[in-house]
Amino acid sequence: MSRSDNHDRAVCASERVYQALLAAYPREFRREYGPQMLQVFRDLYRQERRKNEKIGLVKLWIRTTLDLATTAVVARISGIGRSDSEEVGVNDYKLAGLGFALLLAPLFFVSASLLKYGFGIGFLFDPLEYFLSEPGRRYIFNLISPIAFLGGLGFAVAANLYAVLRLSVDREDGVVVSTVRLEVKFANIAVILVSSALLVILVGYAFLENFTYRY
């Protein structure tokens, strides 16, 4: 397979991931702005690919994820493109699926680490350790994994909290009125609980690894 074929496949795969992430926005917002957002992402991604620097792609994905996490929540809270109940229900399932996808990597890492160092079972961690034995790969992993894991889990929690705690903001007689409705949705709640537990574990691990007691 030629290098150009690999390049095209990488661009297509990245575009599909980005399109899946756009599901966090309301339907009308996606309909109006989705094509332009996808085109901007496509141009930026191809620009970074031409530079042939992996760190540039890492930074692009970090910026993209953080921007999407903040603007998607703002778009839904502000009522941009407010949709009917059927659309909301479908989007809630999409948010649960997206959250589940985002927690898979940190869940694998935490499970593999616990099995390896807690019980001496290395069938999950050993392949990862072998893959990271190359210094360049380990450097990239150590650089992006904290941001990717914590950022992805944070977004999963925030997006699914929105599905469970339906927040609306309106203006009545010149006064801003906010309303919160609790909706029991087991898929979204499961994502919130698992993502929150993983966040606590990873933050605790980072704290223990870097905290040095001084007398």
C-alpha positions as CSV (number, residue, x, y, z in Angstrom):
1,M,0.0,0.0,0.0
2,S,1.4,3.4,-1.0
3,R,2.0,6.3,1.3
4,S,-0.8,8.3,-0.4
5,D,-3.2,5.5,0.2
6,N,-2.3,5.5,3.9
7,H,-2.8,9.2,3.9
8,D,-6.2,9.0,2.3
9,R,-7.3,6.3,4.7
10,A,-6.2,8.3,7.7
11,V,-8.0,11.4,6.5
12,C,-11.2,9.4,5.9
13,A,-11.0,7.7,9.3
14,S,-10.4,11.0,11.1
15,E,-13.4,12.7,9.2
16,R,-15.7,9.8,10.3
17,V,-14.6,10.2,13.9
18,Y,-15.2,14.0,13.7
19,Q,-18.6,13.5,12.1
20,A,-19.5,11.1,15.0
21,L,-18.4,13.8,17.5
22,L,-20.7,16.3,15.8
23,A,-23.7,14.3,17.1
24,A,-23.2,16.1,20.4
25,Y,-24.7,19.3,18.7
26,P,-28.4,19.8,18.2
27,R,-29.8,18.6,14.9
28,E,-30.5,22.1,13.5
29,F,-27.1,23.3,14.5
30,R,-25.5,20.3,12.7
31,R,-27.7,21.0,9.6
32,E,-26.6,24.6,9.4
33,Y,-23.0,24.5,10.5
34,G,-22.0,20.9,10.2
35,P,-20.7,20.9,6.6
36,Q,-18.6,24.0,7.2
37,M,-17.1,22.6,10.5
38,L,-16.3,19.4,8.7
39,Q,-14.6,21.3,5.9
40,V,-12.5,23.3,8.3
41,F,-11.4,20.2,10.2
42,R,-10.6,18.5,6.9
43,D,-8.4,21.4,5.8
44,L,-6.6,21.6,9.1
45,Y,-6.0,17.9,9.3
46,R,-4.6,17.7,5.8
47,Q,-2.4,20.7,6.5
48,E,-0.9,19.0,9.6
49,R,-0.5,15.7,7.6
50,R,1.6,17.6,5.0
51,K,3.9,18.7,7.7
52,N,4.4,15.1,8.6
53,E,4.6,15.9,12.3
54,K,2.7,13.7,14.6
55,I,2.7,16.2,17.4
56,G,0.8,18.6,15.2
57,L,-2.0,16.1,14.7
58,V,-2.1,15.4,18.5
59,K,-2.5,19.2,19.1
60,L,-5.2,19.4,16.5
61,W,-7.2,16.7,18.1
62,I,-6.8,18.2,21.6
63,R,-8.0,21.6,20.3
64,T,-10.8,20.0,18.4
65,T,-12.0,17.9,21.4
66,L,-11.9,20.8,23.9
67,D,-13.7,23.2,21.4
68,L,-16.4,20.6,20.7
69,A,-16.9,19.8,24.4
70,T,-17.5,23.5,25.3
71,T,-19.5,24.7,22.2
72,A,-21.7,21.6,22.0
73,V,-22.8,22.0,25.7
74,V,-23.4,25.8,25.2
75,A,-25.4,25.1,22.0
76,R,-27.7,22.7,23.8
77,I,-28.1,24.8,26.9
78,S,-28.9,28.0,25.0
79,G,-31.5,26.2,23.0
80,I,-29.9,26.6,19.6
81,G,-31.8,24.4,17.2
82,R,-34.0,23.0,20.1
83,S,-35.5,19.8,18.7
84,D,-38.5,17.6,19.5
85,S,-38.7,14.9,22.1
86,E,-37.9,12.1,19.6
87,E,-34.8,13.8,18.4
88,V,-33.7,14.5,21.9
89,G,-34.1,10.8,22.8
90,V,-32.1,9.7,19.8
91,N,-29.4,12.2,20.7
92,D,-29.3,11.0,24.3
93,Y,-28.6,7.5,23.0
94,K,-25.9,8.9,20.7
95,L,-24.3,10.7,23.7
96,A,-24.3,7.5,25.7
97,G,-22.6,5.7,22.8
98,L,-20.1,8.4,22.3
99,G,-19.3,8.5,26.0
100,F,-18.9,4.7,26.0
101,A,-16.5,5.0,23.1
102,L,-14.5,7.7,24.9
103,L,-14.1,5.6,28.1
104,L,-12.9,2.4,26.3
105,A,-9.3,3.4,26.1
106,P,-8.9,4.6,29.7
107,L,-10.9,1.6,30.9
108,F,-8.5,-0.7,29.1
109,F,-5.5,1.1,30.5
110,V,-6.8,1.0,34.1
111,S,-7.9,-2.6,33.9
112,A,-4.6,-3.7,32.4
113,S,-2.7,-1.8,35.0
114,L,-4.7,-3.2,37.9
115,L,-4.4,-6.8,36.7
116,K,-0.7,-6.4,36.1
117,Y,0.4,-4.6,39.3
118,G,-2.4,-5.8,41.6
119,F,-2.6,-9.5,40.6
120,G,0.4,-10.1,38.5
121,I,-1.7,-10.9,35.4
122,G,-0.1,-9.3,32.4
123,F,-2.1,-10.6,29.4
124,L,-3.5,-7.1,28.8
125,F,-0.7,-4.9,29.9
126,D,2.3,-6.9,28.5
127,P,1.3,-6.2,24.8
128,L,0.9,-2.5,25.6
129,E,4.2,-2.4,27.4
130,Y,5.9,-4.1,24.4
131,F,4.3,-1.6,22.1
132,L,5.6,1.3,24.2
133,S,9.1,-0.1,24.6
134,E,10.1,2.0,21.6
135,P,11.1,5.5,23.1
136,G,9.3,7.5,20.4
137,R,6.0,5.7,21.0
138,R,6.4,6.0,24.7
139,Y,7.1,9.7,24.5
140,I,3.9,10.3,22.3
141,F,1.8,8.1,24.7
142,N,3.0,9.9,27.8
143,L,2.4,13.2,26.1
144,I,-1.2,12.7,24.8
145,S,-2.6,10.0,27.1
146,P,-3.3,12.3,30.2
147,I,-5.0,14.8,28.0
148,A,-6.8,12.3,25.9
149,F,-7.9,10.1,28.8
150,L,-8.9,12.9,31.2
151,G,-10.4,15.1,28.5
152,G,-12.4,12.3,26.9
153,L,-13.7,11.2,30.3
154,G,-14.6,14.7,31.3
155,F,-16.5,15.2,28.0
156,A,-18.3,11.9,28.5
157,V,-19.4,13.0,32.0
158,A,-20.5,16.5,30.9
159,A,-22.4,15.3,27.8
160,N,-24.2,12.6,29.6
161,L,-25.0,14.8,32.6
162,Y,-26.8,17.0,30.1
163,A,-28.9,14.1,29.0
164,V,-29.8,13.2,32.5
165,L,-30.1,16.7,34.0
166,R,-32.0,18.5,31.2
167,L,-31.1,22.2,31.6
168,S,-32.9,24.9,29.9
169,V,-32.4,28.7,30.1
170,D,-35.2,31.1,29.1
171,R,-36.0,34.8,29.6
172,E,-39.3,35.7,31.2
173,D,-40.3,39.4,31.6
174,G,-36.6,40.4,31.4
175,V,-35.5,37.8,34.0
176,V,-33.3,34.8,33.1
177,V,-34.9,31.7,34.4
178,S,-33.1,28.3,34.4
179,T,-34.9,25.0,34.8
180,V,-33.3,21.6,35.6
181,R,-35.2,18.4,35.0
182,L,-33.9,15.0,36.2
183,E,-34.5,12.2,33.7
184,V,-33.6,8.7,34.6
185,K,-31.8,7.3,31.5
186,F,-29.8,4.2,32.5
187,A,-27.4,4.2,29.5
188,N,-26.3,7.8,30.2
189,I,-26.2,7.2,33.9
190,A,-24.0,4.2,33.4
191,V,-21.5,6.2,31.3
192,I,-21.5,8.9,34.0
193,L,-20.7,6.5,36.8
194,V,-18.0,4.5,34.9
195,S,-16.4,7.7,33.5
196,S,-16.4,9.4,37.0
197,A,-14.8,6.3,38.6
198,L,-12.1,6.2,35.9
199,L,-11.5,9.9,36.4
200,V,-11.0,9.4,40.2
201,I,-8.7,6.5,39.6
202,L,-6.5,8.3,37.0
203,V,-6.3,11.5,38.9
204,G,-5.5,9.6,42.1
205,Y,-2.8,7.7,40.2
206,A,-1.3,10.8,38.8
207,F,-1.3,12.4,42.2
208,L,0.4,9.5,43.9
209,E,3.0,9.2,41.1
210,N,4.0,12.9,41.3
211,F,3.4,13.8,44.9
212,T,6.6,13.8,47.0
213,Y,6.3,14.2,50.8
214,R,8.8,16.6,52.2
215,Y,9.7,16.8,55.9
